[in-house]
Amino acid sequence: MSDSPEPKTEVLAETRNYIAWKAEEPDGEVTYHLELGALTVHFFAEEWEEFLSLMRALK
């Protein structure tokens, strides 16, 4: 059993099949996660911002 604290997680958006959530790690790092069916994509904060820019450009 580990004594390290668990990350604090927050759901950002969710549909029937997909979920986006973030985790605040004990060391202060924030990571973002997209669960797309059987695929999960993990992002560091800078990558997440770039991904959001890409999604906005699709409109």
PDBQT receptor file of N, H, CA, C and O in Angstrom, charges set to zero:
ATOM      1  N   MET A   1       0.835  -1.180   0.000  1.00  0.00    +0.000 N 
ATOM      2  CA  MET A   1       0.000   0.000   0.000  1.00  0.00    +0.000 C 
ATOM      3  C   MET A   1       0.880   1.244   0.000  1.00  0.00    +0.000 C 
ATOM      4  O   MET A   1       1.808   1.353   0.801  1.00  0.00    +0.000 OA
ATOM      5  N   SER A   2       0.591   2.174  -0.892  1.00  0.00    +0.000 N 
ATOM      6  H   SER A   2      -0.163   2.085  -1.543  1.00  0.00    +0.000 HD
ATOM      7  CA  SER A   2       1.401   3.375  -1.053  1.00  0.00    +0.000 C 
ATOM      8  C   SER A   2       0.919   4.475  -0.110  1.00  0.00    +0.000 C 
ATOM      9  O   SER A   2      -0.279   4.620   0.134  1.00  0.00    +0.000 OA
ATOM     10  N   ASP A   3       1.874   5.249   0.418  1.00  0.00    +0.000 N 
ATOM     11  H   ASP A   3       2.847   5.131   0.220  1.00  0.00    +0.000 HD
ATOM     12  CA  ASP A   3       1.533   6.387   1.258  1.00  0.00    +0.000 C 
ATOM     13  C   ASP A   3       1.400   7.675   0.463  1.00  0.00    +0.000 C 
ATOM     14  O   ASP A   3       1.053   8.711   1.030  1.00  0.00    +0.000 OA
ATOM     15  N   SER A   4       1.669   7.635  -0.845  1.00  0.00    +0.000 N 
ATOM     16  H   SER A   4       1.950   6.794  -1.306  1.00  0.00    +0.000 HD
ATOM     17  CA  SER A   4       1.580   8.848  -1.652  1.00  0.00    +0.000 C 
ATOM     18  C   SER A   4       0.118   9.230  -1.847  1.00  0.00    +0.000 C 
ATOM     19  O   SER A   4      -0.735   8.364  -2.039  1.00  0.00    +0.000 OA
ATOM     20  N   PRO A   5      -0.169  10.537  -1.796  1.00  0.00    +0.000 N 
ATOM     21  CA  PRO A   5      -1.556  10.989  -1.961  1.00  0.00    +0.000 C 
ATOM     22  C   PRO A   5      -2.064  10.728  -3.374  1.00  0.00    +0.000 C 
ATOM     23  O   PRO A   5      -1.293  10.696  -4.333  1.00  0.00    +0.000 OA
ATOM     24  N   GLU A   6      -3.361  10.545  -3.477  1.00  0.00    +0.000 N 
ATOM     25  H   GLU A   6      -3.987  10.571  -2.697  1.00  0.00    +0.000 HD
ATOM     26  CA  GLU A   6      -3.998  10.331  -4.771  1.00  0.00    +0.000 C 
ATOM     27  C   GLU A   6      -4.168  11.672  -5.492  1.00  0.00    +0.000 C 
ATOM     28  O   GLU A   6      -4.324  12.705  -4.841  1.00  0.00    +0.000 OA
ATOM     29  N   PRO A   7      -4.138  11.663  -6.831  1.00  0.00    +0.000 N 
ATOM     30  CA  PRO A   7      -4.388  12.911  -7.564  1.00  0.00    +0.000 C 
ATOM     31  C   PRO A   7      -5.840  13.344  -7.367  1.00  0.00    +0.000 C 
ATOM     32  O   PRO A   7      -6.727  12.513  -7.171  1.00  0.00    +0.000 OA
ATOM     33  N   LYS A   8      -6.068  14.653  -7.421  1.00  0.00    +0.000 N 
ATOM     34  H   LYS A   8      -5.347  15.328  -7.580  1.00  0.00    +0.000 HD
ATOM     35  CA  LYS A   8      -7.417  15.205  -7.370  1.00  0.00    +0.000 C 
ATOM     36  C   LYS A   8      -7.931  15.242  -8.801  1.00  0.00    +0.000 C 
ATOM     37  O   LYS A   8      -7.304  15.857  -9.664  1.00  0.00    +0.000 OA
ATOM     38  N   THR A   9      -9.059  14.596  -9.068  1.00  0.00    +0.000 N 
ATOM     39  H   THR A   9      -9.568  14.097  -8.367  1.00  0.00    +0.000 HD
ATOM     40  CA  THR A   9      -9.585  14.536 -10.431  1.00  0.00    +0.000 C 
ATOM     41  C   THR A   9     -10.876  15.335 -10.559  1.00  0.00    +0.000 C 
ATOM     42  O   THR A   9     -11.612  15.534  -9.593  1.00  0.00    +0.000 OA
ATOM     43  N   GLU A  10     -11.123  15.786 -11.788  1.00  0.00    +0.000 N 
ATOM     44  H   GLU A  10     -10.525  15.624 -12.573  1.00  0.00    +0.000 HD
ATOM     45  CA  GLU A  10     -12.332  16.555 -12.089  1.00  0.00    +0.000 C 
ATOM     46  C   GLU A  10     -12.786  16.218 -13.502  1.00  0.00    +0.000 C 
ATOM     47  O   GLU A  10     -11.990  16.268 -14.440  1.00  0.00    +0.000 OA
ATOM     48  N   VAL A  11     -14.049  15.876 -13.657  1.00  0.00    +0.000 N 
ATOM     49  H   VAL A  11     -14.696  15.835 -12.895  1.00  0.00    +0.000 HD
ATOM     50  CA  VAL A  11     -14.612  15.632 -14.979  1.00  0.00    +0.000 C 
ATOM     51  C   VAL A  11     -14.874  16.982 -15.631  1.00  0.00    +0.000 C 
ATOM     52  O   VAL A  11     -15.541  17.837 -15.048  1.00  0.00    +0.000 OA
ATOM     53  N   LEU A  12     -14.352  17.177 -16.836  1.00  0.00    +0.000 N 
ATOM     54  H   LEU A  12     -13.810  16.483 -17.309  1.00  0.00    +0.000 HD
ATOM     55  CA  LEU A  12     -14.522  18.431 -17.565  1.00  0.00    +0.000 C 
ATOM     56  C   LEU A  12     -15.739  18.396 -18.482  1.00  0.00    +0.000 C 
ATOM     57  O   LEU A  12     -16.451  19.392 -18.615  1.00  0.00    +0.000 OA
ATOM     58  N   ALA A  13     -15.975  17.252 -19.110  1.00  0.00    +0.000 N 
ATOM     59  H   ALA A  13     -15.396  16.444 -19.002  1.00  0.00    +0.000 HD
ATOM     60  CA  ALA A  13     -17.118  17.068 -20.003  1.00  0.00    +0.000 C 
ATOM     61  C   ALA A  13     -17.340  15.580 -20.182  1.00  0.00    +0.000 C 
ATOM     62  O   ALA A  13     -16.404  14.782 -20.118  1.00  0.00    +0.000 OA
ATOM     63  N   GLU A  14     -18.597  15.218 -20.407  1.00  0.00    +0.000 N 
ATOM     64  H   GLU A  14     -19.357  15.866 -20.460  1.00  0.00    +0.000 HD
ATOM     65  CA  GLU A  14     -18.921  13.797 -20.546  1.00  0.00    +0.000 C 
ATOM     66  C   GLU A  14     -20.133  13.636 -21.444  1.00  0.00    +0.000 C 
ATOM     67  O   GLU A  14     -21.108  14.380 -21.339  1.00  0.00    +0.000 OA
ATOM     68  N   THR A  15     -20.058  12.651 -22.330  1.00  0.00    +0.000 N 
ATOM     69  H   THR A  15     -19.266  12.046 -22.416  1.00  0.00    +0.000 HD
ATOM     70  CA  THR A  15     -21.206  12.246 -23.131  1.00  0.00    +0.000 C 
ATOM     71  C   THR A  15     -21.452  10.766 -22.835  1.00  0.00    +0.000 C 
ATOM     72  O   THR A  15     -20.812  10.180 -21.962  1.00  0.00    +0.000 OA
ATOM     73  N   ARG A  16     -22.365  10.191 -23.556  1.00  0.00    +0.000 N 
ATOM     74  H   ARG A  16     -22.886  10.667 -24.265  1.00  0.00    +0.000 HD
ATOM     75  CA  ARG A  16     -22.660   8.776 -23.349  1.00  0.00    +0.000 C 
ATOM     76  C   ARG A  16     -21.431   7.888 -23.584  1.00  0.00    +0.000 C 
ATOM     77  O   ARG A  16     -21.246   6.891 -22.887  1.00  0.00    +0.000 OA
ATOM     78  N   ASN A  17     -20.594   8.248 -24.563  1.00  0.00    +0.000 N 
ATOM     79  H   ASN A  17     -20.744   9.058 -25.130  1.00  0.00    +0.000 HD
ATOM     80  CA  ASN A  17     -19.472   7.399 -24.950  1.00  0.00    +0.000 C 
ATOM     81  C   ASN A  17     -18.093   7.966 -24.650  1.00  0.00    +0.000 C 
ATOM     82  O   ASN A  17     -17.104   7.235 -24.715  1.00  0.00    +0.000 OA
ATOM     83  N   TYR A  18     -18.004   9.251 -24.324  1.00  0.00    +0.000 N 
ATOM     84  H   TYR A  18     -18.807   9.844 -24.272  1.00  0.00    +0.000 HD
ATOM     85  CA  TYR A  18     -16.699   9.892 -24.164  1.00  0.00    +0.000 C 
ATOM     86  C   TYR A  18     -16.640  10.689 -22.864  1.00  0.00    +0.000 C 
ATOM     87  O   TYR A  18     -17.661  11.114 -22.324  1.00  0.00    +0.000 OA
ATOM     88  N   ILE A  19     -15.414  10.877 -22.378  1.00  0.00    +0.000 N 
ATOM     89  H   ILE A  19     -14.585  10.531 -22.816  1.00  0.00    +0.000 HD
ATOM     90  CA  ILE A  19     -15.225  11.684 -21.177  1.00  0.00    +0.000 C 
ATOM     91  C   ILE A  19     -13.882  12.409 -21.263  1.00  0.00    +0.000 C 
ATOM     92  O   ILE A  19     -12.887  11.852 -21.729  1.00  0.00    +0.000 OA
ATOM     93  N   ALA A  20     -13.875  13.654 -20.808  1.00  0.00    +0.000 N 
ATOM     94  H   ALA A  20     -14.683  14.106 -20.430  1.00  0.00    +0.000 HD
ATOM     95  CA  ALA A  20     -12.644  14.431 -20.675  1.00  0.00    +0.000 C 
ATOM     96  C   ALA A  20     -12.511  14.778 -19.201  1.00  0.00    +0.000 C 
ATOM     97  O   ALA A  20     -13.457  15.261 -18.579  1.00  0.00    +0.000 OA
ATOM     98  N   TRP A  21     -11.336  14.530 -18.648  1.00  0.00    +0.000 N 
ATOM     99  H   TRP A  21     -10.567  14.138 -19.153  1.00  0.00    +0.000 HD
ATOM    100  CA  TRP A  21     -11.115  14.822 -17.231  1.00  0.00    +0.000 C 
ATOM    101  C   TRP A  21      -9.690  15.272 -17.001  1.00  0.00    +0.000 C 
ATOM    102  O   TRP A  21      -8.808  15.043 -17.828  1.00  0.00    +0.000 OA
ATOM    103  N   LYS A  22      -9.474  15.925 -15.851  1.00  0.00    +0.000 N 
ATOM    104  H   LYS A  22     -10.191  16.112 -15.180  1.00  0.00    +0.000 HD
ATOM    105  CA  LYS A  22      -8.124  16.364 -15.519  1.00  0.00    +0.000 C 
ATOM    106  C   LYS A  22      -7.751  15.825 -14.149  1.00  0.00    +0.000 C 
ATOM    107  O   LYS A  22      -8.608  15.522 -13.319  1.00  0.00    +0.000 OA
ATOM    108  N   ALA A  23      -6.453  15.717 -13.939  1.00  0.00    +0.000 N 
ATOM    109  H   ALA A  23      -5.756  15.964 -14.613  1.00  0.00    +0.000 HD
ATOM    110  CA  ALA A  23      -5.918  15.246 -12.669  1.00  0.00    +0.000 C 
ATOM    111  C   ALA A  23      -4.858  16.226 -12.189  1.00  0.00    +0.000 C 
ATOM    112  O   ALA A  23      -3.937  16.580 -12.925  1.00  0.00    +0.000 OA
ATOM    113  N   GLU A  24      -5.004  16.654 -10.951  1.00  0.00    +0.000 N 
ATOM    114  H   GLU A  24      -5.752  16.367 -10.353  1.00  0.00    +0.000 HD
ATOM    115  CA  GLU A  24      -3.989  17.483 -10.310  1.00  0.00    +0.000 C 
ATOM    116  C   GLU A  24      -3.140  16.552  -9.457  1.00  0.00    +0.000 C 
ATOM    117  O   GLU A  24      -3.582  16.057  -8.420  1.00  0.00    +0.000 OA
ATOM    118  N   GLU A  25      -1.927  16.327  -9.909  1.00  0.00    +0.000 N 
ATOM    119  H   GLU A  25      -1.568  16.729 -10.752  1.00  0.00    +0.000 HD
ATOM    120  CA  GLU A  25      -1.029  15.388  -9.236  1.00  0.00    +0.000 C 
ATOM    121  C   GLU A  25      -0.490  16.002  -7.939  1.00  0.00    +0.000 C 
ATOM    122  O   GLU A  25      -0.444  17.226  -7.809  1.00  0.00    +0.000 OA
ATOM    123  N   PRO A  26      -0.085  15.167  -6.986  1.00  0.00    +0.000 N 
ATOM    124  CA  PRO A  26       0.460  15.674  -5.722  1.00  0.00    +0.000 C 
ATOM    125  C   PRO A  26       1.667  16.589  -5.901  1.00  0.00    +0.000 C 
ATOM    126  O   PRO A  26       1.918  17.447  -5.055  1.00  0.00    +0.000 OA
ATOM    127  N   ASP A  27       2.415  16.420  -6.989  1.00  0.00    +0.000 N 
ATOM    128  H   ASP A  27       2.211  15.723  -7.676  1.00  0.00    +0.000 HD
ATOM    129  CA  ASP A  27       3.598  17.266  -7.216  1.00  0.00    +0.000 C 
ATOM    130  C   ASP A  27       3.256  18.589  -7.908  1.00  0.00    +0.000 C 
ATOM    131  O   ASP A  27       4.154  19.370  -8.223  1.00  0.00    +0.000 OA
ATOM    132  N   GLY A  28       1.956  18.848  -8.147  1.00  0.00    +0.000 N 
ATOM    133  H   GLY A  28       1.226  18.214  -7.891  1.00  0.00    +0.000 HD
ATOM    134  CA  GLY A  28       1.528  20.100  -8.758  1.00  0.00    +0.000 C 
ATOM    135  C   GLY A  28       1.301  20.023 -10.258  1.00  0.00    +0.000 C 
ATOM    136  O   GLY A  28       0.725  20.943 -10.839  1.00  0.00    +0.000 OA
ATOM    137  N   GLU A  29       1.739  18.952 -10.894  1.00  0.00    +0.000 N 
ATOM    138  H   GLU A  29       2.207  18.205 -10.422  1.00  0.00    +0.000 HD
ATOM    139  CA  GLU A  29       1.533  18.781 -12.344  1.00  0.00    +0.000 C 
ATOM    140  C   GLU A  29       0.049  18.534 -12.615  1.00  0.00    +0.000 C 
ATOM    141  O   GLU A  29      -0.604  17.783 -11.890  1.00  0.00    +0.000 OA
ATOM    142  N   VAL A  30      -0.476  19.168 -13.658  1.00  0.00    +0.000 N 
ATOM    143  H   VAL A  30       0.054  19.778 -14.246  1.00  0.00    +0.000 HD
ATOM    144  CA  VAL A  30      -1.854  18.933 -14.087  1.00  0.00    +0.000 C 
ATOM    145  C   VAL A  30      -1.808  18.179 -15.403  1.00  0.00    +0.000 C 
ATOM    146  O   VAL A  30      -1.111  18.587 -16.332  1.00  0.00    +0.000 OA
ATOM    147  N   THR A  31      -2.542  17.088 -15.485  1.00  0.00    +0.000 N 
ATOM    148  H   THR A  31      -3.108  16.756 -14.730  1.00  0.00    +0.000 HD
ATOM    149  CA  THR A  31      -2.633  16.314 -16.722  1.00  0.00    +0.000 C 
ATOM    150  C   THR A  31      -4.098  16.226 -17.134  1.00  0.00    +0.000 C 
ATOM    151  O   THR A  31      -5.001  16.273 -16.299  1.00  0.00    +0.000 OA
ATOM    152  N   TYR A  32      -4.308  16.098 -18.438  1.00  0.00    +0.000 N 
ATOM    153  H   TYR A  32      -3.574  16.060 -19.116  1.00  0.00    +0.000 HD
ATOM    154  CA  TYR A  32      -5.649  16.021 -19.003  1.00  0.00    +0.000 C 
ATOM    155  C   TYR A  32      -5.784  14.689 -19.731  1.00  0.00    +0.000 C 
ATOM    156  O   TYR A  32      -4.814  14.163 -20.277  1.00  0.00    +0.000 OA
ATOM    157  N   HIS A  33      -6.998  14.155 -19.731  1.00  0.00    +0.000 N 
ATOM    158  H   HIS A  33      -7.786  14.582 -19.288  1.00  0.00    +0.000 HD
ATOM    159  CA  HIS A  33      -7.227  12.817 -20.267  1.00  0.00    +0.000 C 
ATOM    160  C   HIS A  33      -8.523  12.802 -21.072  1.00  0.00    +0.000 C 
ATOM    161  O   HIS A  33      -9.545  13.331 -20.635  1.00  0.00    +0.000 OA
ATOM    162  N   LEU A  34      -8.467  12.195 -22.240  1.00  0.00    +0.000 N 
ATOM    163  H   LEU A  34      -7.637  11.766 -22.595  1.00  0.00    +0.000 HD
ATOM    164  CA  LEU A  34      -9.647  11.958 -23.065  1.00  0.00    +0.000 C 
ATOM    165  C   LEU A  34      -9.851  10.463 -23.158  1.00  0.00    +0.000 C 
ATOM    166  O   LEU A  34      -8.961   9.738 -23.603  1.00  0.00    +0.000 OA
ATOM    167  N   GLU A  35     -11.005   9.999 -22.747  1.00  0.00    +0.000 N 
ATOM    168  H   GLU A  35     -11.728  10.587 -22.385  1.00  0.00    +0.000 HD
ATOM    169  CA  GLU A  35     -11.356   8.592 -22.915  1.00  0.00    +0.000 C 
ATOM    170  C   GLU A  35     -12.360   8.520 -24.054  1.00  0.00    +0.000 C 
ATOM    171  O   GLU A  35     -13.483   9.013 -23.951  1.00  0.00    +0.000 OA
ATOM    172  N   LEU A  36     -11.926   7.892 -25.146  1.00  0.00    +0.000 N 
ATOM    173  H   LEU A  36     -11.013   7.492 -25.230  1.00  0.00    +0.000 HD
ATOM    174  CA  LEU A  36     -12.715   7.797 -26.373  1.00  0.00    +0.000 C 
ATOM    175  C   LEU A  36     -12.956   6.328 -26.668  1.00  0.00    +0.000 C 
ATOM    176  O   LEU A  36     -12.242   5.723 -27.467  1.00  0.00    +0.000 OA
ATOM    177  N   GLY A  37     -13.948   5.763 -26.031  1.00  0.00    +0.000 N 
ATOM    178  H   GLY A  37     -14.528   6.254 -25.382  1.00  0.00    +0.000 HD
ATOM    179  CA  GLY A  37     -14.175   4.329 -26.162  1.00  0.00    +0.000 C 
ATOM    180  C   GLY A  37     -12.999   3.575 -25.565  1.00  0.00    +0.000 C 
ATOM    181  O   GLY A  37     -12.665   3.768 -24.396  1.00  0.00    +0.000 OA
ATOM    182  N   ALA A  38     -12.372   2.719 -26.357  1.00  0.00    +0.000 N 
ATOM    183  H   ALA A  38     -12.644   2.562 -27.306  1.00  0.00    +0.000 HD
ATOM    184  CA  ALA A  38     -11.252   1.905 -25.880  1.00  0.00    +0.000 C 
ATOM    185  C   ALA A  38      -9.928   2.662 -25.893  1.00  0.00    +0.000 C 
ATOM    186  O   ALA A  38      -8.909   2.125 -25.459  1.00  0.00    +0.000 OA
ATOM    187  N   LEU A  39      -9.926   3.897 -26.380  1.00  0.00    +0.000 N 
ATOM    188  H   LEU A  39     -10.754   4.334 -26.732  1.00  0.00    +0.000 HD
ATOM    189  CA  LEU A  39      -8.708   4.695 -26.490  1.00  0.00    +0.000 C 
ATOM    190  C   LEU A  39      -8.686   5.782 -25.423  1.00  0.00    +0.000 C 
ATOM    191  O   LEU A  39      -9.671   6.499 -25.247  1.00  0.00    +0.000 OA
ATOM    192  N   THR A  40      -7.573   5.909 -24.712  1.00  0.00    +0.000 N 
ATOM    193  H   THR A  40      -6.772   5.327 -24.855  1.00  0.00    +0.000 HD
ATOM    194  CA  THR A  40      -7.377   7.006 -23.774  1.00  0.00    +0.000 C 
ATOM    195  C   THR A  40      -6.141   7.779 -24.205  1.00  0.00    +0.000 C 
ATOM    196  O   THR A  40      -5.080   7.200 -24.440  1.00  0.00    +0.000 OA
ATOM    197  N   VAL A  41      -6.293   9.115 -24.305  1.00  0.00    +0.000 N 
ATOM    198  H   VAL A  41      -7.155   9.586 -24.114  1.00  0.00    +0.000 HD
ATOM    199  CA  VAL A  41      -5.195   9.990 -24.687  1.00  0.00    +0.000 C 
ATOM    200  C   VAL A  41      -4.865  10.867 -23.484  1.00  0.00    +0.000 C 
ATOM    201  O   VAL A  41      -5.759  11.448 -22.868  1.00  0.00    +0.000 OA
ATOM    202  N   HIS A  42      -3.577  10.960 -23.151  1.00  0.00    +0.000 N 
ATOM    203  H   HIS A  42      -2.851  10.488 -23.652  1.00  0.00    +0.000 HD
ATOM    204  CA  HIS A  42      -3.113  11.731 -22.006  1.00  0.00    +0.000 C 
ATOM    205  C   HIS A  42      -2.337  12.948 -22.503  1.00  0.00    +0.000 C 
ATOM    206  O   HIS A  42      -1.544  12.846 -23.439  1.00  0.00    +0.000 OA
ATOM    207  N   PHE A  43      -2.570  14.107 -21.867  1.00  0.00    +0.000 N 
ATOM    208  H   PHE A  43      -3.214  14.189 -21.107  1.00  0.00    +0.000 HD
ATOM    209  CA  PHE A  43      -1.919  15.354 -22.257  1.00  0.00    +0.000 C 
ATOM    210  C   PHE A  43      -1.319  16.038 -21.032  1.00  0.00    +0.000 C 
ATOM    211  O   PHE A  43      -1.908  16.005 -19.952  1.00  0.00    +0.000 OA
ATOM    212  N   PHE A  44      -0.157  16.654 -21.194  1.00  0.00    +0.000 N 
ATOM    213  H   PHE A  44       0.321  16.680 -22.072  1.00  0.00    +0.000 HD
ATOM    214  CA  PHE A  44       0.322  17.615 -20.219  1.00  0.00    +0.000 C 
ATOM    215  C   PHE A  44      -0.376  18.938 -20.530  1.00  0.00    +0.000 C 
ATOM    216  O   PHE A  44      -0.965  19.078 -21.601  1.00  0.00    +0.000 OA
ATOM    217  N   ALA A  45      -0.325  19.906 -19.622  1.00  0.00    +0.000 N 
ATOM    218  H   ALA A  45       0.154  19.793 -18.752  1.00  0.00    +0.000 HD
ATOM    219  CA  ALA A  45      -1.077  21.154 -19.765  1.00  0.00    +0.000 C 
ATOM    220  C   ALA A  45      -0.801  21.860 -21.094  1.00  0.00    +0.000 C 
ATOM    221  O   ALA A  45      -1.737  22.312 -21.753  1.00  0.00    +0.000 OA
ATOM    222  N   GLU A  46       0.461  21.960 -21.494  1.00  0.00    +0.000 N 
ATOM    223  H   GLU A  46       1.221  21.593 -20.958  1.00  0.00    +0.000 HD
ATOM    224  CA  GLU A  46       0.792  22.653 -22.742  1.00  0.00    +0.000 C 
ATOM    225  C   GLU A  46       0.211  21.919 -23.952  1.00  0.00    +0.000 C 
ATOM    226  O   GLU A  46      -0.274  22.551 -24.890  1.00  0.00    +0.000 OA
ATOM    227  N   GLU A  47       0.259  20.612 -23.928  1.00  0.00    +0.000 N 
ATOM    228  H   GLU A  47       0.654  20.099 -23.165  1.00  0.00    +0.000 HD
ATOM    229  CA  GLU A  47      -0.292  19.808 -25.026  1.00  0.00    +0.000 C 
ATOM    230  C   GLU A  47      -1.810  19.958 -25.078  1.00  0.00    +0.000 C 
ATOM    231  O   GLU A  47      -2.394  20.018 -26.159  1.00  0.00    +0.000 OA
ATOM    232  N   TRP A  48      -2.445  20.017 -23.915  1.00  0.00    +0.000 N 
ATOM    233  H   TRP A  48      -1.970  19.968 -23.036  1.00  0.00    +0.000 HD
ATOM    234  CA  TRP A  48      -3.895  20.169 -23.836  1.00  0.00    +0.000 C 
ATOM    235  C   TRP A  48      -4.325  21.489 -24.478  1.00  0.00    +0.000 C 
ATOM    236  O   TRP A  48      -5.289  21.520 -25.243  1.00  0.00    +0.000 OA
ATOM    237  N   GLU A  49      -3.616  22.577 -24.170  1.00  0.00    +0.000 N 
ATOM    238  H   GLU A  49      -2.833  22.551 -23.548  1.00  0.00    +0.000 HD
ATOM    239  CA  GLU A  49      -3.938  23.882 -24.762  1.00  0.00    +0.000 C 
ATOM    240  C   GLU A  49      -3.788  23.845 -26.277  1.00  0.00    +0.000 C 
ATOM    241  O   GLU A  49      -4.612  24.414 -26.993  1.00  0.00    +0.000 OA
ATOM    242  N   GLU A  50      -2.759  23.190 -26.768  1.00  0.00    +0.000 N 
ATOM    243  H   GLU A  50      -2.090  22.727 -26.187  1.00  0.00    +0.000 HD
ATOM    244  CA  GLU A  50      -2.581  23.069 -28.214  1.00  0.00    +0.000 C 
ATOM    245  C   GLU A  50      -3.696  22.232 -28.831  1.00  0.00    +0.000 C 
ATOM    246  O   GLU A  50      -4.195  22.567 -29.905  1.00  0.00    +0.000 OA
ATOM    247  N   PHE A  51      -4.092  21.149 -28.168  1.00  0.00    +0.000 N 
ATOM    248  H   PHE A  51      -3.687  20.877 -27.295  1.00  0.00    +0.000 HD
ATOM    249  CA  PHE A  51      -5.184  20.318 -28.643  1.00  0.00    +0.000 C 
ATOM    250  C   PHE A  51      -6.487  21.116 -28.717  1.00  0.00    +0.000 C 
ATOM    251  O   PHE A  51      -7.221  21.010 -29.699  1.00  0.00    +0.000 OA
ATOM    252  N   LEU A  52      -6.779  21.916 -27.685  1.00  0.00    +0.000 N 
ATOM    253  H   LEU A  52      -6.183  22.002 -26.887  1.00  0.00    +0.000 HD
ATOM    254  CA  LEU A  52      -7.983  22.743 -27.703  1.00  0.00    +0.000 C 
ATOM    255  C   LEU A  52      -7.957  23.737 -28.859  1.00  0.00    +0.000 C 
ATOM    256  O   LEU A  52      -8.983  23.976 -29.496  1.00  0.00    +0.000 OA
ATOM    257  N   SER A  53      -6.801  24.311 -29.130  1.00  0.00    +0.000 N 
ATOM    258  H   SER A  53      -5.968  24.117 -28.613  1.00  0.00    +0.000 HD
ATOM    259  CA  SER A  53      -6.662  25.220 -30.280  1.00  0.00    +0.000 C 
ATOM    260  C   SER A  53      -6.969  24.498 -31.583  1.00  0.00    +0.000 C 
ATOM    261  O   SER A  53      -7.644  25.038 -32.459  1.00  0.00    +0.000 OA
ATOM    262  N   LEU A  54      -6.475  23.291 -31.701  1.00  0.00    +0.000 N 
ATOM    263  H   LEU A  54      -5.927  22.853 -30.989  1.00  0.00    +0.000 HD
ATOM    264  CA  LEU A  54      -6.746  22.483 -32.885  1.00  0.00    +0.000 C 
ATOM    265  C   LEU A  54      -8.249  22.219 -33.033  1.00  0.00    +0.000 C 
ATOM    266  O   LEU A  54      -8.794  22.346 -34.129  1.00  0.00    +0.000 OA
ATOM    267  N   MET A  55      -8.910  21.858 -31.946  1.00  0.00    +0.000 N 
ATOM    268  H   MET A  55      -8.467  21.755 -31.056  1.00  0.00    +0.000 HD
ATOM    269  CA  MET A  55     -10.354  21.571 -32.006  1.00  0.00    +0.000 C 
ATOM    270  C   MET A  55     -11.146  22.829 -32.369  1.00  0.00    +0.000 C 
ATOM    271  O   MET A  55     -12.121  22.744 -33.116  1.00  0.00    +0.000 OA
ATOM    272  N   ARG A  56     -10.744  23.993 -31.853  1.00  0.00    +0.000 N 
ATOM    273  H   ARG A  56      -9.952  24.062 -31.246  1.00  0.00    +0.000 HD
ATOM    274  CA  ARG A  56     -11.425  25.244 -32.199  1.00  0.00    +0.000 C 
ATOM    275  C   ARG A  56     -11.270  25.554 -33.685  1.00  0.00    +0.000 C 
ATOM    276  O   ARG A  56     -12.178  26.122 -34.292  1.00  0.00    +0.000 OA
ATOM    277  N   ALA A  57     -10.149  25.196 -34.271  1.00  0.00    +0.000 N 
ATOM    278  H   ALA A  57      -9.411  24.734 -33.778  1.00  0.00    +0.000 HD
ATOM    279  CA  ALA A  57      -9.887  25.470 -35.687  1.00  0.00    +0.000 C 
ATOM    280  C   ALA A  57     -10.749  24.608 -36.602  1.00  0.00    +0.000 C 
ATOM    281  O   ALA A  57     -10.864  24.909 -37.790  1.00  0.00    +0.000 OA
ATOM    282  N   LEU A  58     -11.344  23.565 -36.092  1.00  0.00    +0.000 N 
ATOM    283  H   LEU A  58     -11.251  23.320 -35.126  1.00  0.00    +0.000 HD
ATOM    284  CA  LEU A  58     -12.190  22.695 -36.911  1.00  0.00    +0.000 C 
ATOM    285  C   LEU A  58     -13.555  23.294 -37.232  1.00  0.00    +0.000 C 
ATOM    286  O   LEU A  58     -14.237  22.826 -38.144  1.00  0.00    +0.000 OA
ATOM    287  N   LYS A  59     -13.950  24.304 -36.507  1.00  0.00    +0.000 N 
ATOM    288  H   LYS A  59     -13.395  24.684 -35.767  1.00  0.00    +0.000 HD
ATOM    289  CA  LYS A  59     -15.284  24.898 -36.711  1.00  0.00    +0.000 C 
ATOM    290  C   LYS A  59     -15.413  25.547 -38.059  1.00  0.00    +0.000 C 
ATOM    291  O   LYS A  59     -16.468  26.091 -38.385  1.00  0.00    +0.000 OA
TER     292      LYS A  59
